[in-house]
Amino acid sequence: MQNGTVTNVFWGLFLIWFGVVAVWLKGDFGSTVNSPVFAVGTGALLLLLNVTRSALRLRLSILTIALGAVLAVANAFVLIFGNAVPFLPELLIIVGVALVIGAFRTRNFQTY
């Protein structure tokens, strides 16, 4: 199986997950995106995507591993203890910046 096929399957699972949570929350998409249940499920899907890639000996994605771990762990904390993680938006920004910088550092750009 190719990496693109695995990615497409998990995009489909993500959209199904989004729809299920939206139906559960009575079609309120704003509440769906902000729901800790949605975030934990999304994080679990991203981590499962890389477990599947690893089992199929495909290239893993640091982006989906990092994002999945942050979403699953931080929002599991919200679900278990009922308290919001105050630094979650900042943590996502830091992870995003690190990924962008890492992408630019590992690429050989040609200048004209």
ABEGO torsion letter per residue (X at the ends): XBAAAAAAAAAAAAAAAAAAAAAAAGGBAAAAAABAAAAAAAAAAAAAAAAAAAAAGBBBBAAAAAAAAAAAAAAAAAAAAGBBBAAAAAAAAAAAAAAAAAAAAABBBBBX
